Amino acid sequence: MIGRAARAGRVMTRHRSGVGPVLATWTTLALCCALPSVALPSAARAEALPEALAKAYQTNPQLNAERARQRATDENVPQALAGYRPQIVASLSAGLQTVRNLLPDNTVQTGNLKPWIIGVTVTQTLFNGFRTANNVRAAELQVQSGREALRNVGQGVLLDAVTAYTNVLANQSLVEAQRSNVAFLRETLAVTQRRLNAGDVTPTDSAQAEARLNRGLADLNAAEVALAVSQATYAQVIGNSPSQLRPAEVVDRYVPKSREDVMTMAIRQHPAVMAAGFDVDVASTNIRIAEGTLLPSATIQGSASKSRNNDPTLGTFAEDQASIVANITAPIYDGGQAAAQTRQAKEITAQSRLVLDQVRNQARTAAISAWVTNEGARVAVSASESEVKAATVALQGVQREAAGGQRTTVDVLNSQADLIQAKARLIGAQRDRVIASYTLLSAIGHLDVKTLNLNTPDYLPEVHYHQVRDAWHGLRTPSGQ
């Protein structure tokens, strides 16, 4: 190849002046464009995708807010358990009372009295139509549903972090590709102008090279704008600005090998499906809670009090009292409220079951879409790599032919445009390939810290649940607030 290029250079030297340096320039540009993909700048300390995911898992505000919501949901359980415990109420009343009594002998008696009473009442529910037990069960099911919702949000945050990371990575590569393109076009314009001065080309060739250079500058500016936007999104999702990023790897090793297995795992293990299943159980339990209002209730109440009164007309000045009273009440008719609440709970349960079917269908569709997209991304990357290689070879050939006078400047510019477009498609395909693999992992409900083996502690919502479940008192949260 080099020998043929040298012979072509000698032939052109005999026919045209100054073409030898032009051939050398074309050859240099061909070597500069021979790489099939754009290499990222190296750095002493580059951030890998697992590190970025760990940061997002720790610091993302959306995920932390969802964790706080789940901790608040945990408190429904001790609230429901309070129905098993006694209710103690203390009371104290005191005042100033002015009395004016008219006696039978028409005499008037007046006085300023200071009565007071202090007492304590203890009430214990013995039976309330199983509402307390059902309230506890409903609260525990709400906790289970909330945990799955938290897991789903965690998957979404990690997927957003993957998208933000790969977008920055792709845009950095695209900026470097556009910079190389601008450098190529600048050199092409310089070569064309030298040939124009030598009389080898027309002003049209120079104008075409200049137009392509300006287009390349516009494309470079657009790539830099996209990079700045993706960097801002990266900081929002992950918590820090990106520096140099390492190439991201796919996670195909964590997903099933068949489409059917993917669909099965999605409809059984996706957190949205599991949360909807717990919501059905909550709605079914609410039916029993509503029916419990139609059953009798039994309570026992103990009270003790002490009162003082200095009214001289009364037979006593002090009274100490203690009592234990059992109460049994049975509803007879409440205007139809309890019946309406029961019917309402049944309709809500039917709605919840339909929502569960809908969520399962959505999970199945999302799993199929993720599987097909991931498989298509494989093909796209392979095709783009072949396209870049072929476009690189084509550009080198066009450059040699242009140096030999068989091609025009516009042919070189068109070939370079084909190459830069191929590189852009390859960069986009590589980004889409990574995102598609993580999306597929999310579709089956396994996009989490444990599966990815991230170097960060896993947030365990059950820890807070056990800390507050049996708490009888205390205003501070386990975190000290």
C-alpha positions in Angstrom: 0.0 0.0 0.0 2.8 2.4 0.9 4.6 1.6 -2.3 1.6 2.2 -4.4 1.0 5.5 -2.6 4.6 6.5 -3.3 4.4 5.6 -6.9 1.1 7.6 -7.2 2.9 10.5 -5.6 5.7 10.4 -8.1 3.3 10.3 -11.0 1.4 13.3 -9.7 4.7 15.1 -9.1 5.4 14.8 -12.8 2.0 16.3 -13.8 1.3 18.7 -10.9 3.4 20.8 -8.8 3.2 20.6 -4.9 1.2 17.4 -4.8 3.8 15.4 -2.9 3.2 17.3 0.3 -0.5 17.0 -0.3 -0.2 13.2 -0.5 1.7 13.2 2.8 -1.1 15.2 4.4 -3.8 12.9 3.1 -1.8 9.9 4.5 -1.5 11.6 7.9 -5.2 12.3 8.1 -5.9 8.8 7.1 -3.8 7.4 9.9 -5.5 9.9 12.4 -8.9 8.6 11.3 -8.0 4.9 11.3 -9.3 4.1 14.9 -12.7 2.4 14.9 -13.8 4.2 18.0 -12.9 7.3 20.1 -10.7 6.7 23.1 -11.5 8.6 26.2 -8.9 10.7 27.9 -7.1 8.8 30.6 -7.0 10.0 34.2 -5.1 8.9 37.3 -8.3 8.3 39.2 -11.3 7.5 37.1 -14.8 6.7 38.5 -16.3 3.4 37.6 -20.1 2.8 37.2 -20.4 0.6 40.4 -18.8 3.5 42.4 -21.3 5.9 41.0 -24.2 3.6 41.7 -23.1 3.2 45.3 -23.0 7.0 45.7 -26.5 7.4 44.2 -27.8 4.6 46.5 -26.4 6.4 49.6 -27.2 10.1 48.8 -30.0 10.3 46.2 -32.7 12.6 47.7 -35.6 10.8 46.1 -34.5 7.4 47.5 -33.8 8.9 51.0 -37.3 10.5 51.0 -38.8 7.2 50.1 -36.9 5.6 53.0 -38.4 8.3 55.4 -41.9 7.5 54.0 -41.3 3.8 54.8 -40.2 4.6 58.3 -43.4 6.6 58.8 -45.4 3.6 57.5 -43.7 1.4 60.1 -45.4 3.5 62.8 -48.8 2.3 61.7 -48.1 -1.0 63.4 -47.5 0.3 67.0 -50.5 2.6 66.5 -52.6 -0.5 65.7 -51.1 -2.5 68.6 -52.2 0.3 70.9 -55.7 -1.2 70.7 -54.5 -4.1 72.8 -53.1 -1.9 75.5 -54.9 0.0 78.3 -55.8 3.7 78.0 -55.0 5.7 81.1 -56.4 9.2 81.6 -55.7 11.5 84.6 -57.9 14.4 85.4 -57.7 17.4 87.7 -60.2 20.2 88.2 -60.2 23.0 90.7 -61.9 26.4 90.8 -63.3 29.3 92.8 -67.0 29.3 93.5 -69.2 32.0 95.1 -72.3 30.8 96.9 -75.3 32.8 98.1 -77.9 30.8 99.9 -81.4 32.1 101.0 -82.4 30.2 104.2 -86.0 29.5 105.3 -85.9 32.3 107.9 -85.1 34.8 105.1 -81.5 35.1 106.2 -78.8 35.0 103.5 -75.7 33.0 103.7 -72.7 33.7 101.4 -69.3 32.2 101.0 -66.4 31.7 98.6 -65.7 28.0 97.9 -62.6 26.3 96.5 -63.7 22.8 95.3 -61.3 20.4 93.6 -61.3 16.9 92.3 -58.5 14.6 91.1 -58.9 11.2 89.5 -57.5 8.6 87.2 -59.4 6.3 84.8 -58.1 3.1 83.2 -59.9 1.6 80.2 -59.1 -1.8 78.7 -60.9 -3.1 75.6 -61.8 -6.8 75.9 -63.5 -7.3 72.6 -64.2 -4.9 69.7 -65.3 -7.3 66.9 -61.7 -8.3 66.1 -61.0 -4.8 64.8 -57.7 -4.5 66.7 -56.3 -7.8 65.3 -57.4 -6.8 61.8 -56.0 -3.3 62.2 -52.6 -4.8 63.2 -52.7 -7.2 60.2 -53.6 -4.4 57.8 -50.7 -2.2 59.2 -48.2 -5.0 58.8 -49.4 -5.6 55.2 -49.0 -1.9 54.5 -45.4 -2.2 55.8 -44.8 -5.1 53.4 -46.3 -3.1 50.5 -44.2 -0.1 51.4 -41.0 -2.1 51.4 -41.7 -3.3 47.9 -42.5 0.3 46.8 -39.2 1.4 48.4 -37.4 -1.4 46.5 -39.1 -0.2 43.2 -37.9 3.3 43.8 -34.4 2.1 44.5 -34.4 0.3 41.2 -35.6 3.4 39.5 -32.8 5.5 41.1 -30.1 3.0 40.2 -31.4 2.9 36.6 -31.4 6.7 36.5 -27.8 6.6 37.7 -26.9 4.2 35.0 -28.5 6.4 32.4 -26.8 9.5 33.7 -23.5 7.8 33.8 -23.6 6.4 30.3 -25.0 9.6 28.9 -22.0 11.5 30.3 -19.7 8.8 29.0 -21.2 8.8 25.5 -21.3 12.6 25.3 -17.6 12.8 26.4 -16.8 10.3 23.6 -19.0 12.3 21.1 -17.2 15.5 22.0 -13.8 13.9 21.4 -15.1 12.5 18.1 -16.4 15.9 17.0 -13.1 17.6 18.1 -11.2 15.1 15.9 -13.6 15.8 13.1 -13.0 19.5 13.4 -9.3 19.0 13.4 -9.6 16.9 10.3 -11.8 19.5 8.6 -9.4 22.3 9.5 -6.5 20.4 7.9 -8.6 19.5 4.9 -9.5 23.2 4.4 -5.8 24.1 4.7 -4.8 21.5 2.2 -7.6 22.6 -0.2 -6.5 26.2 0.0 -2.9 25.3 -0.7 -4.0 23.3 -3.7 -6.2 26.2 -4.8 -3.2 28.5 -4.6 -1.3 26.0 -6.7 -4.2 25.8 -9.3 -5.0 22.2 -8.6 -8.6 22.8 -7.4 -11.3 25.4 -7.9 -12.7 27.9 -5.4 -15.8 25.6 -5.1 -13.6 22.9 -3.4 -12.4 25.5 -0.9 -15.9 26.7 -0.2 -17.1 23.2 0.3 -14.3 22.5 2.8 -15.1 25.7 4.6 -18.8 24.9 4.8 -18.1 21.4 6.2 -15.7 22.9 8.8 -18.5 25.3 10.0 -20.9 22.4 10.2 -18.4 20.5 12.2 -18.0 23.4 14.6 -21.8 23.6 15.0 -21.9 19.8 15.7 -19.0 20.2 18.2 -20.9 23.0 20.0 -24.1 20.8 20.1 -22.1 17.9 21.6 -20.6 20.2 24.2 -24.0 21.5 25.2 -25.3 17.9 25.5 -22.3 17.0 27.6 -23.0 19.9 30.0 -26.6 19.0 30.3 -25.7 15.3 31.0 -23.1 16.4 33.6 -25.8 18.4 35.4 -28.1 15.5 35.4 -25.3 13.3 36.7 -24.7 15.6 39.6 -28.4 15.6 40.4 -28.8 11.8 40.4 -25.5 10.7 41.8 -24.6 13.6 44.0 -21.3 14.8 42.6 -20.0 16.2 39.3 -18.4 13.7 37.0 -14.7 13.7 36.2 -13.2 10.9 34.1 -15.4 7.9 33.7 -14.5 4.3 33.0 -16.3 2.4 30.3 -19.4 0.8 31.6 -20.0 -2.9 31.4 -23.2 -4.8 30.7 -24.9 -7.0 33.3 -26.2 -9.8 31.1 -24.7 -12.4 33.5 -27.4 -11.5 36.1 -30.4 -12.1 33.8 -32.1 -15.3 32.6 -31.1 -16.7 29.2 -34.6 -17.1 27.8 -37.4 -14.7 27.2 -39.9 -16.9 29.0 -37.9 -17.0 32.2 -37.6 -13.2 32.1 -41.4 -12.9 31.8 -42.0 -15.4 34.6 -39.6 -13.6 37.0 -41.1 -10.2 36.1 -44.7 -11.1 37.0 -43.5 -12.9 40.2 -40.6 -10.9 41.6 -41.0 -7.4 40.3 -41.5 -5.1 43.4 -44.4 -3.3 41.7 -46.3 -6.6 41.3 -45.5 -7.7 44.9 -46.6 -4.3 46.3 -49.9 -4.6 44.4 -50.4 -8.1 45.8 -49.9 -6.8 49.4 -52.4 -3.9 48.6 -55.0 -6.6 47.8 -54.4 -8.2 51.1 -54.8 -4.8 52.9 -58.1 -4.2 51.1 -59.3 -7.6 52.0 -58.4 -7.0 55.7 -60.3 -3.7 55.6 -63.5 -5.6 54.8 -63.2 -7.5 58.1 -62.4 -4.2 59.9 -65.6 -2.7 58.5 -67.6 -5.8 59.4 -66.2 -5.7 62.9 -68.2 -2.5 63.6 -71.4 -4.6 63.4 -70.3 -6.9 66.3 -70.6 -6.2 70.1 -67.9 -4.5 72.0 -66.8 -5.1 75.6 -64.6 -2.9 77.8 -63.7 -2.8 81.5 -63.0 0.5 83.1 -61.5 1.2 86.5 -61.4 4.7 88.1 -60.4 6.3 91.3 -61.0 9.9 92.4 -60.7 12.2 95.4 -62.7 15.4 95.8 -62.9 18.2 98.4 -65.6 20.8 98.9 -65.9 23.3 101.8 -69.5 24.1 101.3 -71.0 24.2 104.9 -74.5 23.3 103.6 -73.3 19.9 102.3 -73.3 16.9 104.5 -69.7 15.9 103.4 -66.6 17.9 102.8 -64.5 15.1 101.1 -65.3 12.2 98.9 -62.9 9.3 97.9 -64.3 7.0 95.2 -63.1 3.9 93.3 -65.0 1.8 90.8 -64.6 -1.0 88.3 -67.2 -1.1 85.6 -67.7 -3.6 82.7 -69.4 -2.3 79.6 -70.9 -4.3 76.8 -72.4 -2.5 73.8 -74.1 -4.0 70.7 -75.0 -1.9 67.7 -78.6 -2.1 66.6 -78.9 0.5 63.9 -76.4 3.2 62.9 -78.3 4.6 59.9 -76.6 2.2 57.5 -73.1 3.7 57.9 -71.4 0.4 58.8 -73.1 -1.5 56.0 -72.0 1.2 53.5 -68.4 1.0 54.7 -68.4 -2.7 54.3 -69.8 -2.5 50.7 -67.2 0.2 50.0 -64.4 -2.0 51.3 -65.5 -4.9 49.1 -65.5 -2.6 46.0 -62.0 -1.3 46.9 -60.8 -4.9 47.2 -62.2 -5.7 43.7 -60.5 -2.6 42.4 -57.2 -3.7 44.0 -57.4 -7.1 42.3 -57.9 -5.5 39.0 -55.0 -3.2 39.6 -52.9 -6.2 40.4 -53.8 -7.8 37.1 -52.9 -4.5 35.4 -49.6 -4.3 37.1 -48.8 -7.9 36.1 -49.6 -7.1 32.5 -47.4 -4.0 32.6 -44.6 -6.0 34.2 -44.9 -8.6 31.5 -44.9 -6.0 28.7 -42.0 -4.2 30.2 -40.0 -7.4 30.5 -40.7 -8.3 26.9 -39.8 -4.8 25.8 -36.6 -4.9 27.8 -35.6 -8.3 26.5 -36.2 -7.3 22.8 -34.4 -4.0 23.3 -31.4 -5.7 24.9 -31.2 -8.2 22.1 -31.6 -5.4 19.5 -28.8 -3.4 21.2 -26.4 -6.3 20.8 -27.0 -6.3 17.0 -26.8 -2.5 16.9 -23.4 -2.5 18.5 -22.0 -5.2 16.3 -23.4 -3.5 13.2 -22.0 -0.1 14.3 -18.6 -1.5 14.9 -18.5 -3.0 11.4 -19.8 0.2 10.0 -17.0 2.3 11.7 -14.3 -0.1 10.4 -15.7 -0.1 6.9 -16.1 3.7 6.9 -12.5 4.1 8.2 -11.2 1.9 5.3 -13.4 3.8 2.9 -12.0 7.2 4.0 -8.5 6.0 3.7 -9.2 4.8 0.2 -10.9 8.0 -0.9 -8.0 10.0 0.5 -5.5 8.1 -1.5 -7.6 8.3 -4.6 -8.0 12.1 -4.1 -4.3 12.4 -3.8 -4.0 10.6 -7.1 -6.5 12.9 -8.7 -9.2 10.3 -9.0 -11.5 11.9 -6.3 -12.5 15.4 -5.5 -12.4 17.3 -2.2 -16.1 16.8 -1.7 -15.7 13.0 -1.9 -13.2 13.2 0.9 -15.6 15.4 2.9 -18.5 13.1 2.3 -16.4 10.1 3.4 -15.3 11.8 6.5 -19.0 12.7 7.3 -19.9 9.1 6.9 -17.2 8.1 9.3 -18.1 10.6 12.0 -21.8 9.6 11.7 -20.8 6.0 12.0 -18.8 6.8 15.1 -21.7 8.7 16.6 -24.0 5.7 16.0 -21.5 3.4 17.6 -21.2 5.6 20.7 -25.0 5.8 20.9 -25.3 2.0 20.4 -22.7 1.3 23.1 -24.6 3.6 25.5 -28.0 2.0 24.7 -26.5 -1.5 25.1 -25.5 -0.8 28.7 -28.8 0.9 29.6 -30.7 -1.9 28.0 -29.0 -4.6 30.0 -29.7 -2.7 33.3 -33.2 -2.1 32.2 -33.7 -5.8 31.7 -32.3 -6.5 35.1 -34.7 -3.9 36.6 -37.6 -5.5 34.7 -37.2 -8.8 36.6 -36.8 -6.9 39.9 -33.1 -7.6 40.5 -31.6 -4.2 40.1 -30.4 -3.8 43.6 -27.2 -3.5 45.7 -27.1 -7.2 46.5 -27.3 -8.4 42.9 -24.8 -5.8 41.7 -22.5 -6.5 44.7 -22.0 -2.7 45.2 -19.5 -1.6 47.8 -22.1 0.0 50.0 -24.2 -1.2 53.0 -27.7 -2.3 51.9 -30.5 -0.3 53.5 -32.6 -2.7 55.5 -36.0 -1.3 56.3 -36.9 -4.1 58.7 -34.3 -2.7 61.2 -36.4 0.4 61.9 -39.6 -1.7 61.9 -38.3 -3.9 64.8 -37.1 -0.8 66.6 -40.5 0.8 66.8 -42.9 -2.1 66.5 -43.2 -2.8 70.3 -42.4 0.7 71.5 -44.9 1.6 74.3 -43.7 5.2 74.7 -41.1 7.7 73.5 -41.2 10.7 71.3 -37.8 10.4 69.7 -37.2 8.4 66.6 -34.5 5.7 66.6 -32.3 8.2 64.7 -32.5 10.6 67.6 -34.9 13.1 66.2 
